Amino acid sequence: MCLTGWRSGNSFGALMYLAQGILMPDYREQLDVLIVCPGCSLVGVATWEESGRGDRSRGSERNLLHLSAGFHAESEHTLSGDPVIVCENCNTIQKD
């Protein structure tokens, strides 16, 4: 995101940007996380969508959007509430 309002002297735009987490609680951020299979060392990326609000122990504030080739998600969930990610090369489950 850009502080366009801030640079142009629009203090209202800057305020909206800085208060975004409070004023727009449904704001979500996408994160790419490197994953490495502990069984065969296959490397991939998991793309998550995460909200800055809520209690992560419920697992409800983060969603898996995409896994790179070589990995898949199963319908079961880990103790933290995230989907189980499995290596397709050696069937090893990624650590929680």
C-alpha positions, -999 to +999 in steps of 0.1 A: +000+000+000+010+035-006+007+067+015-006+086-015-028+108+007+002+115+029+025+126+001-001+148-015-008+167+017-042+150+022-041+144+059-075+126+058-061+101+033-031+095+056-053+091+086-074+065+068-043+046+058-028+046+094-061+037+110-070+010+085-067-019+109-092-002+133-116+013+108-116-016+083-115-048+104-120-071+074-087-059+058-067-090+048-030-093+038-015-120+016+017-136+027+039-160+008+056-186+031+085-208+020+079-245+028+105-272+027+095-309+030+113-325+060+112-358+042+127-351+007+136-314+009+112-304-019+108-266-017+076-247-024+055-217-014+022-215+005+002-183+000-019-173+030-045-146+035-043-133+070-062-107+091-045-087+118-074-092+142-086-120+164-070-149+183-046-170+161-051-200+184-086-205+169-070-207+134-099-187+119-079-156+110-057-172+083-067-190+051-046-210+027-051-196-008-025-215-029+002-241-027+029-245-053+032-277-073+044-307-053+022-299-023-015-303-015-038-295+014-060-321+031-093-315+047-079-322+082-065-294+103-034-291+125-036-282+162-033-245+152-063-248+129-044-246+096-050-272+069-026-302+068-001-297+040+014-328+024+043-333+001+032-351-030+067-365-036+071-385-004+037-380+014+053-363+044+031-340+064+045-305+070+052-297+107+027-274+124 
